């Protein structure tokens, strides 16, 4: 019998190769040919799954977003609220080699998306999903205030994501400042979620 090929798994292997290549060399070096070489395939074999560089880029951008969401979903729900929020942010930061590769690729995608509408739409959709998931978690944890707690939590989610994005960028080119930047994360969360609101002591 002919060998069964798991098409989705093959696409994910190619997407993972693109993420690694983009993080090491930048998106300018990414093409069907270079990705094929990187993952030990022929260009024709890659084109069985992706017709163009843009298709590969869109798929890889979604993969990177899925990895972040999976790490966020793995955070222990039994943690105290602000400790859980801190863990959620840490799940998005480039604190090890694999996450640094993802973050570098994500930054390259963001720069390309500024001039490439299909990729920009993928990025906006991933951003919306992460924002909505975080806002839902914040609402469930009782962080919202005012007449519309859900809307308040969306605003808090936007602020937390902005904090996370800024720290991720700095960690990419200043990895030796990890401890100082984690302290900045603690301070940022104290400002966004005051101790009296969370019922937890200030992080020090």
SVG drawing of the C-alpha trace seen along z (x, -y; Angstrom):
<svg xmlns="http://www.w3.org/2000/svg" viewBox="-23 -53 47 55">
<polyline fill="none" stroke="black" stroke-width="0.4" points="0.0,0.0 1.2,-3.6 2.5,-5.4 0.0,-7.8 1.2,-11.3 -0.1,-13.5 -0.6,-16.7 -1.1,-18.9 2.0,-17.6 4.0,-18.2 2.8,-21.8 3.6,-22.3 7.2,-20.9 7.7,-23.4 6.2,-26.2 8.5,-25.4 11.5,-25.5 10.4,-28.9 10.1,-30.3 13.6,-29.1 15.1,-30.4 13.3,-33.8 14.6,-34.1 18.2,-33.3 18.5,-35.2 15.4,-37.5 12.5,-37.4 14.5,-38.7 16.3,-35.3 13.0,-33.3 11.8,-31.8 10.4,-28.5 14.0,-27.4 15.7,-28.5 13.0,-26.9 13.2,-23.7 17.0,-23.6 16.7,-24.4 14.3,-21.5 16.0,-19.0 13.4,-19.0 13.3,-20.0 11.5,-23.2 8.9,-21.0 8.2,-19.0 7.5,-22.3 5.3,-23.6 3.1,-20.5 1.9,-22.2 2.4,-25.9 2.1,-27.5 4.1,-30.6 6.2,-32.4 3.2,-34.4 1.2,-31.2 4.1,-29.9 4.4,-33.2 0.7,-33.4 0.7,-29.8 3.9,-30.3 2.5,-33.5 -0.6,-31.5 1.6,-28.7 3.6,-31.2 0.4,-32.6 -0.9,-29.1 2.3,-28.4 1.8,-31.5 -1.9,-30.7 -1.0,-27.1 1.6,-28.3 -0.9,-30.8 -3.5,-28.0 -1.1,-25.9 -0.7,-28.5 -1.9,-27.0 -5.4,-28.3 -5.0,-27.7 -2.4,-30.5 -3.3,-33.7 -4.8,-36.1 -1.9,-38.5 0.7,-35.6 -1.3,-34.0 -1.4,-37.2 2.4,-37.4 2.8,-33.8 0.6,-34.6 2.9,-37.5 6.0,-35.4 4.5,-32.8 4.7,-35.3 8.3,-36.5 11.5,-35.3 13.1,-33.8 14.7,-30.7 16.2,-29.8 13.0,-28.5 10.9,-31.5 13.7,-33.9 13.4,-32.3 9.6,-32.8 9.9,-36.4 12.4,-37.3 10.2,-35.7 7.2,-37.5 9.0,-40.9 10.0,-40.2 6.4,-39.3 5.2,-42.5 7.6,-44.6 6.5,-42.8 2.9,-43.1 3.1,-46.9 3.4,-46.7 1.6,-43.4 -2.1,-43.4 -2.8,-39.6 -0.1,-39.0 -1.3,-42.1 -4.8,-40.5 -3.4,-37.3 -1.5,-39.2 -4.6,-41.3 -6.7,-38.1 -4.1,-36.4 -3.8,-39.6 -7.6,-39.7 -7.8,-36.1 -5.0,-36.7 -6.6,-40.0 -10.1,-38.4 -8.7,-35.4 -6.8,-37.6 -9.8,-39.9 -12.1,-36.9 -9.6,-35.6 -9.4,-39.0 -13.2,-39.2 -13.4,-35.7 -10.8,-36.7 -12.9,-39.7 -10.6,-42.5 -13.1,-44.6 -14.4,-47.8 -17.0,-50.4 -20.4,-50.0 -18.9,-47.8 -16.3,-45.4 -15.9,-43.5 -14.9,-46.7 -12.6,-47.6 -10.9,-44.2 -10.4,-44.8 -8.6,-48.0 -6.5,-46.2 -5.7,-43.4 -4.5,-46.0 -2.2,-47.6 -0.8,-44.2 -0.2,-43.2 1.6,-46.5 3.8,-45.8 4.5,-42.3 5.3,-43.5 7.7,-46.1 9.5,-43.7 9.7,-41.1 11.4,-43.5 13.9,-44.6 14.7,-41.0 15.5,-40.2 18.5,-42.6 19.2,-42.9 18.9,-39.3 21.4,-40.0 18.9,-42.5 16.5,-39.6 16.3,-40.2 15.8,-44.0 13.1,-43.5 11.2,-40.9 11.3,-43.5 9.8,-46.0 7.1,-43.4 6.3,-43.2 6.1,-47.0 4.0,-47.3 1.5,-44.7 1.4,-46.5 0.3,-49.6 -2.2,-47.9 -3.7,-45.6 -3.2,-47.4 -2.7,-45.1 -5.9,-46.3 -7.8,-45.2 -6.1,-41.8 -5.9,-41.0 -2.3,-40.1 0.9,-41.7 3.1,-43.9 5.7,-41.9 9.3,-42.8"/>
</svg>
